[in-house]
Amino acid sequence: MKSFNVYEMEFRGEASAPPDISLIRFSEEYYPQYEQIYNECFYEMRKALDVKPYDFYNDISQLKEKAEHIYLLFDGNTIIGSVGCFGTVIDDFIVNSAYQGRGYGRKLLLWAINHIRSYTEKPITLTVAQWNSRAVQLYESTGFVIIKIRTIT
C-alpha cells in the first residue's frame, strides 16, 4: 500500500430542505448489485493507492454489522446510489457510474445530512481520501470542511 492522505471532514453548512428522493434500507436481495457498484466505485482509487483487495466486497457477511444503516436509491430495479448513516458518520457513499454527473451524489448527501439531523444535532462527519478530488469538491460545496488530515501508511 502506498502512503496517502485522508481528510476528516465535518458538516458546518446550513441544513437545507430534504431532496425529493426516497431511499430504502438495504436488504440481502440487493447485495449482488450493491457489491458490483460499490467495488466499481472504489476500484480505481484502491488500485491507484495500492489498497488491497482492490474489490473490497466479496461476501454479504462483510455487511453484517453495517447493513441496517445503509440506504439505497433506485431507478426501477437499478441501484442509483447508496449512503450509510452510522450515528453521526456518513460512510459507504457511492453513486453508480451510469448515474454520475447528474446530481444524485448531492441529493444522496443531503438526504443523509437530513436523516442524521432527524435524530441528533451532534456534528456530522465523514472521511475521504485526498485522491478522490470529485468527492472532496462535492463535500466542500455542501458545507463540509476539513478538520483533520491523516496520512495512511
N, C-alpha and C positions, 0 to 999 in steps of 0.2 A: 504494500500500500504506500502510495505517495503521501507526503505530508500536505495538508490543505487547511484552509481557514473555514470556520463556520461562524455565522452570525447568530447570536441570540437576539431576538427582536421582541419588542413589547408594543402592544397596541396603545397608542396615545391619541388616536384620532377621535372624532365625534362619531358616536353610533348613529348610523343612518337607518332609514326605513328598510325593513327586510326586503330582499329582492323577490321578484314574482316567480319563485320556483318552489317546488315541493320535493323534499328528499325523503327517502325511506331508509329505515335501518337495514344494515347488512344482514343477509342470511346466507346459509350454506349454498343454496341453489345458485347464487350469483358468483360463487368462488371461482369457477374456471375462467369466466370473463374478467373478473376483478384481477386475478393473478396475471393474466396476459397484459392487461392495460397497465397495471402497476409496474410490472417488470419492463415493459416498453418505455414507460415514462422515466424510469431511473437508470436504464441500461447504459446510455451514453455517458452519463455523469459517473456512474460507478466504474465504468471501464476507463474513462479518462483519469480518474483519481486512483485507479487500481484498487478499488474496494471490492473484495470478493466475498461471496459469489456475485457475479455481475447481475444475474437473475436472482433477486433476493428470495421471492416466494416460490416454493415448490410443493407445499402441502398446506392444507387448510388448518392443520394443527398449530401452525405458526401464528394464526389469528385468534387462537382460543381465548386468550385474556383480553383481546382488544375488540373483537367483533361487535359487541353490544354498543360500542361508542363510535362506530364507523357508519357514515350515512352516504347514500348513493343518489345520484341524479341520473334519470333515464330519459332517453328519447325512444319511445316504444320499448323494445326489449334490449336496447343497446345502452350500456353504461356511458354516460357523458363524462362523469367525473365522480370524485369521492372526496370526503373530508372526515377526519377523525377529530372528535372533541373529547379530550381526556382531561376532565376537570377544567382547568383554565389553559390547557395546552392544545394548540392546533397542530395536527400531525397527519401523516398518511394522506396528504393533499395531492390529488392527481387530476389531470384532465386528459381524457382520451385524445390521442394525437389527431384523430379525424375531426375533433371539435375545437382544437386550439385556435386561438386568434379570433374568437367570436364573442368574447366577453364572459364565457362560462366560468373561467377562473375567478374573476372578480365577484361574480354572483355567488359562487360557492364560498368564497372567503367571507363575504358579507353575511351570508346565511350562517356560517359558523360563528362569527362575532355575535350576531343577534341571538343565536341559540345559547351560547355561553352566557351572554348578558341576561338571558331569561332566568338563570339560576344563581348568578353571582356578579358582584361588582369588582371582584378581585382582578388584578392585572392579567390580561390575556397575552400569552407568549407563544412563540414558535422558534424553530431553529432551521436555518437554511445554509447550505454550502455556498460560499462566495462564488464558486464556479457557476452556480445556477443564476446568472445575472437577470434573466427574464423574471424569475420568481422574486428575486430581491426587488426589482423595479415595481412589480405588482404590489408587494407588501408595503413598500415605502409609499406608493401612490394611494394606498388605502388607509394609511395612518400609522403604520408600524415604524418604529425607529430601532436602530441597532443600539443595544445596551451593553453588549459584550462581544468580543471577538476571541474565539478559541482556536488554537492550532491542533489539529488531529494528526498524530504521527503513527 
